[in-house]
Amino acid sequence: MPTPLIEYTDASPEVRAVYDDIMATRKTDTINNFWKTIARDPVTLRRTWESIKQIMGPGALDPLTKELIYVAVSATNQCEYCVASHGASARKKGMTEEMFGELMVIVGMANETNALASGYRVEVDEQFR
């Protein structure tokens, strides 16, 4: 059974302030279920939003690359919600179906070779150090 959602109308002033910042930053009038779920703990809500806002904001990596990385890690961690939400965001930033397919093949290959290297305890080559 999913955790109950904290809707804007039922939110405390502290939670509403974070919701308002999310909507203003993302230029939207809706709050995703992820935020509505973690809003049960306003401290976690604010901390998580501030971290996401900073990490996914402007930086050395372009916005699409950041979303692609998020999708790849989310797929590896089997987080259906994050694959869906960041997949949608990546599509808005230019990810094509061909790019998504190639990304998933890379994720699958990396997971396979990571497991083999870990299982066999492969020593790192000197040239990679």
Backbone bond lengths (Angstrom), bond angles and torsions (degrees), N, CA, C in turn:
res aa  C-N    CA-C-N  psi(-1)  N-CA   C-N-CA  omega(-1)  CA-C   N-CA-C  phi
1 M - - - 1.448 - - 1.529 108.57 -
2 P 1.348 118.31 126.39 1.468 121.23 -179.57 1.535 111.75 -65.21
3 T 1.308 114.56 152.93 1.457 120.91 175.01 1.528 108.75 -68.37
4 P 1.330 117.86 137.79 1.477 119.61 178.34 1.534 111.78 -58.06
5 L 1.314 114.77 146.03 1.464 121.59 -179.36 1.519 110.59 -89.51
6 I 1.324 116.29 144.39 1.462 121.73 174.06 1.530 107.21 -97.16
7 E 1.312 115.89 103.30 1.462 121.20 179.36 1.528 110.08 -75.15
8 Y 1.312 115.97 157.61 1.466 121.45 -178.58 1.524 111.24 -54.27
9 T 1.323 116.64 -44.97 1.469 120.98 -176.60 1.524 112.56 -65.34
10 D 1.334 117.40 -24.11 1.459 122.05 -179.14 1.526 113.06 -99.85
11 A 1.316 116.96 -1.60 1.463 121.70 -173.34 1.523 111.97 -79.40
12 S 1.327 114.31 150.84 1.460 121.21 174.21 1.530 108.55 -70.45
13 P 1.318 118.27 163.05 1.468 120.21 177.24 1.532 112.61 -56.48
14 E 1.335 117.24 -37.43 1.465 120.88 178.78 1.529 111.26 -63.10
15 V 1.310 116.83 -43.67 1.458 121.59 179.25 1.527 110.24 -69.96
16 R 1.304 117.30 -40.74 1.475 120.26 178.03 1.521 111.25 -59.56
17 A 1.319 116.88 -37.70 1.468 120.38 179.36 1.529 110.31 -61.98
18 V 1.329 117.39 -41.38 1.468 120.49 177.63 1.534 109.44 -67.86
19 Y 1.323 117.19 -45.46 1.466 120.71 177.51 1.533 110.27 -55.86
20 D 1.329 116.76 -44.56 1.469 120.39 179.76 1.529 111.01 -60.47
21 D 1.334 116.61 -41.34 1.462 120.65 179.06 1.529 110.67 -66.31
22 I 1.322 116.96 -41.81 1.467 120.71 177.64 1.530 109.68 -58.80
23 M 1.324 116.70 -49.31 1.467 120.44 -177.91 1.528 111.38 -64.20
24 A 1.327 117.27 -40.60 1.466 120.33 179.81 1.528 110.78 -67.47
25 T 1.307 116.95 -45.06 1.464 121.19 -179.01 1.517 111.45 -64.14
26 R 1.317 116.52 -42.24 1.465 121.20 -177.04 1.527 113.45 -89.79
27 K 1.317 115.67 -1.37 1.470 120.90 179.43 1.532 111.16 53.30
28 T 1.333 114.95 56.02 1.455 122.12 -178.93 1.522 109.07 -141.50
29 D 1.314 116.14 167.13 1.466 119.65 177.12 1.527 111.08 -115.09
30 T 1.325 116.00 16.32 1.463 120.05 179.37 1.526 110.80 -126.77
31 I 1.318 114.56 157.99 1.463 122.90 175.65 1.525 107.20 -116.70
32 N 1.325 116.66 129.02 1.465 121.49 179.74 1.524 111.29 -69.23
33 N 1.343 115.19 156.00 1.463 121.10 -179.91 1.523 113.15 -59.53
34 F 1.324 118.46 -30.85 1.467 120.21 177.67 1.520 110.64 -56.36
35 W 1.328 115.92 -49.98 1.462 120.89 -178.37 1.526 110.75 -66.98
36 K 1.331 116.55 -40.13 1.468 120.73 179.23 1.524 111.54 -64.28
37 T 1.314 116.93 -28.53 1.461 121.25 179.27 1.520 111.30 -77.64
38 I 1.321 116.84 -48.83 1.469 117.97 -176.92 1.527 112.13 -76.97
39 A 1.328 116.78 -7.42 1.476 120.62 177.64 1.524 112.14 -65.15
40 R 1.325 117.46 -10.72 1.469 120.24 175.65 1.531 109.95 -60.88
41 D 1.335 115.40 -24.52 1.467 121.85 176.50 1.530 107.14 -121.21
42 P 1.327 117.54 94.22 1.470 120.54 -175.05 1.531 114.16 -56.66
43 V 1.319 118.15 -32.01 1.462 120.92 179.40 1.531 109.75 -66.66
44 T 1.321 116.62 -45.10 1.467 120.75 177.89 1.522 110.35 -65.21
45 L 1.311 117.60 -40.85 1.461 122.05 177.85 1.524 110.37 -56.66
46 R 1.322 117.19 -53.42 1.477 121.12 -177.52 1.527 110.71 -63.44
47 R 1.330 117.81 -46.50 1.461 121.39 -178.07 1.524 110.82 -61.90
48 T 1.323 116.73 -44.46 1.463 120.98 -178.74 1.522 110.54 -66.25
49 W 1.327 117.21 -43.72 1.465 120.16 179.58 1.526 110.66 -63.03
50 E 1.321 117.74 -44.80 1.467 120.64 -179.51 1.528 110.47 -61.66
51 S 1.330 116.80 -40.63 1.470 120.11 179.01 1.530 111.20 -66.57
52 I 1.316 116.63 -46.81 1.479 120.68 178.78 1.521 110.31 -59.62
53 K 1.315 115.81 -45.56 1.465 120.70 -178.18 1.532 110.51 -59.79
54 Q 1.317 116.33 -41.86 1.465 120.23 179.92 1.526 111.72 -71.23
55 I 1.317 116.77 -49.42 1.463 121.03 -174.44 1.520 112.36 -68.65
56 M 1.326 117.36 -40.40 1.459 120.70 -177.79 1.527 112.49 -87.43
57 G 1.325 116.96 -3.59 1.461 121.74 178.10 1.522 111.73 -77.62
58 P 1.317 116.74 -171.42 1.468 121.00 -178.35 1.527 112.06 -55.63
59 G 1.323 113.78 141.05 1.460 120.07 179.49 1.512 110.30 -170.76
60 A 1.319 116.36 -162.04 1.464 121.37 -178.90 1.525 112.01 -69.90
61 L 1.335 116.71 -28.58 1.465 120.78 177.06 1.524 109.77 -93.83
62 D 1.319 116.06 142.30 1.464 119.41 178.76 1.531 109.60 -73.28
63 P 1.346 117.76 159.32 1.466 121.51 -176.02 1.532 114.45 -56.67
64 L 1.330 118.73 -39.03 1.462 120.22 179.77 1.528 110.88 -65.88
65 T 1.316 117.32 -42.86 1.469 120.39 178.93 1.520 110.36 -59.83
66 K 1.314 117.36 -42.51 1.464 120.72 178.53 1.526 110.96 -60.73
67 E 1.318 116.79 -43.06 1.466 119.94 179.16 1.526 111.31 -66.50
68 L 1.335 117.13 -39.49 1.462 120.55 178.22 1.531 110.77 -62.21
69 I 1.309 117.21 -41.63 1.468 120.87 177.04 1.516 109.60 -62.61
70 Y 1.328 116.45 -43.30 1.475 120.43 -179.94 1.529 110.51 -61.46
71 V 1.324 116.92 -42.53 1.467 120.99 178.49 1.527 109.84 -63.50
72 A 1.327 117.28 -44.08 1.464 121.09 -178.44 1.528 111.37 -61.68
73 V 1.319 117.17 -47.36 1.465 120.57 179.39 1.525 110.17 -65.43
74 S 1.321 116.87 -40.45 1.468 121.00 179.76 1.521 111.31 -63.89
75 A 1.336 117.18 -38.57 1.459 120.49 177.03 1.527 109.95 -64.58
76 T 1.313 116.64 -43.44 1.462 120.96 178.82 1.526 111.24 -62.14
77 N 1.320 116.41 -38.93 1.470 121.44 179.60 1.527 112.42 -83.71
78 Q 1.331 116.63 -0.69 1.459 123.27 178.98 1.525 112.76 58.53
79 C 1.329 115.67 42.03 1.467 120.80 177.20 1.531 108.70 -96.84
80 E 1.318 115.43 95.80 1.463 121.19 -178.60 1.526 111.27 -56.37
81 Y 1.326 116.19 -42.59 1.462 120.14 -177.96 1.528 111.29 -60.76
82 C 1.331 116.64 -48.35 1.462 119.87 -176.67 1.523 112.19 -70.44
83 V 1.344 117.69 -35.06 1.462 119.63 175.25 1.526 109.12 -61.21
84 A 1.324 116.59 -43.67 1.469 120.60 -179.40 1.524 111.89 -66.93
85 S 1.326 116.96 -49.32 1.469 119.03 -174.83 1.526 112.05 -70.22
86 H 1.325 117.47 -43.82 1.463 119.20 -179.73 1.528 111.10 -78.09
87 G 1.329 116.60 -24.99 1.461 119.71 171.99 1.522 110.53 -64.01
88 A 1.329 116.21 -43.58 1.467 120.51 177.60 1.533 110.34 -62.84
89 S 1.316 115.94 -41.94 1.465 120.15 178.86 1.529 110.75 -64.86
90 A 1.329 116.65 -41.71 1.470 120.35 178.61 1.532 110.80 -63.29
91 R 1.327 116.83 -39.51 1.469 119.83 178.06 1.533 110.55 -62.14
92 K 1.318 116.59 -40.87 1.470 120.20 178.03 1.529 111.13 -64.11
93 K 1.327 116.14 -27.52 1.463 120.64 -178.68 1.529 112.10 -93.02
94 G 1.343 117.51 2.75 1.458 120.09 173.15 1.513 117.10 118.93
95 M 1.326 118.92 0.51 1.455 119.62 179.20 1.526 109.67 -67.90
96 T 1.319 116.12 128.10 1.459 121.62 176.18 1.524 109.20 -93.62
97 E 1.328 116.55 169.58 1.465 120.45 176.32 1.525 110.33 -64.13
98 E 1.340 117.16 -34.19 1.456 120.69 177.46 1.525 110.36 -64.92
99 M 1.318 116.90 -41.44 1.466 120.69 177.59 1.531 110.72 -63.98
100 F 1.338 116.31 -42.42 1.467 120.03 179.17 1.526 110.16 -61.93
101 G 1.328 116.85 -45.13 1.454 120.75 179.13 1.519 112.16 -60.41
102 E 1.318 116.27 -43.90 1.463 119.88 178.88 1.523 110.85 -66.03
103 L 1.309 116.64 -39.28 1.459 121.00 177.44 1.522 110.95 -59.83
104 M 1.336 117.05 -44.82 1.462 120.23 -179.07 1.528 111.85 -65.95
105 V 1.340 116.92 -35.08 1.460 120.16 176.42 1.529 109.99 -65.24
106 I 1.318 117.14 -41.35 1.467 121.30 177.98 1.527 110.20 -64.08
107 V 1.335 116.55 -44.33 1.475 120.67 178.43 1.520 110.05 -58.64
108 G 1.323 116.82 -46.94 1.454 120.58 179.82 1.519 112.27 -62.05
109 M 1.329 116.75 -43.44 1.458 120.87 179.93 1.521 110.75 -65.91
110 A 1.330 117.09 -43.33 1.465 120.43 179.41 1.523 110.77 -62.41
111 N 1.330 116.83 -41.56 1.468 119.55 178.35 1.531 110.91 -63.20
112 E 1.326 116.18 -40.87 1.465 119.21 179.90 1.528 111.26 -65.45
113 T 1.333 116.88 -50.99 1.463 118.83 -177.54 1.524 111.72 -69.23
114 N 1.331 118.22 -31.76 1.470 120.98 174.83 1.524 110.24 -61.30
115 A 1.336 116.15 -44.36 1.464 120.14 -179.61 1.526 110.58 -64.64
116 L 1.323 117.03 -41.88 1.463 120.22 178.41 1.528 111.40 -63.44
117 A 1.336 116.21 -47.50 1.469 119.79 -179.76 1.524 111.42 -63.04
118 S 1.331 116.81 -40.00 1.464 120.39 178.76 1.522 111.30 -69.40
119 G 1.317 116.04 -45.84 1.466 120.23 -178.37 1.511 112.67 -63.28
120 Y 1.332 115.87 -41.23 1.460 120.40 179.02 1.527 112.50 -83.08
121 R 1.332 115.22 -7.60 1.475 121.33 -179.11 1.530 110.17 55.13
122 V 1.330 115.30 50.22 1.459 121.76 -177.57 1.523 109.55 -65.36
123 E 1.331 115.03 128.25 1.460 121.07 178.82 1.528 109.04 -72.65
124 V 1.323 116.76 138.01 1.464 121.55 179.89 1.529 109.19 -70.88
125 D 1.329 115.32 130.74 1.456 120.62 178.91 1.522 110.60 -63.08
126 E 1.317 116.75 144.93 1.471 121.86 -179.64 1.522 110.80 -57.83
127 Q 1.343 117.86 -37.46 1.467 120.78 -177.85 1.532 113.38 -65.62
128 F 1.332 118.01 -15.70 1.472 121.17 179.68 1.523 112.49 -94.28
129 R 1.302 116.52 -4.66 1.489 119.60 -177.24 1.499 110.68 -84.85
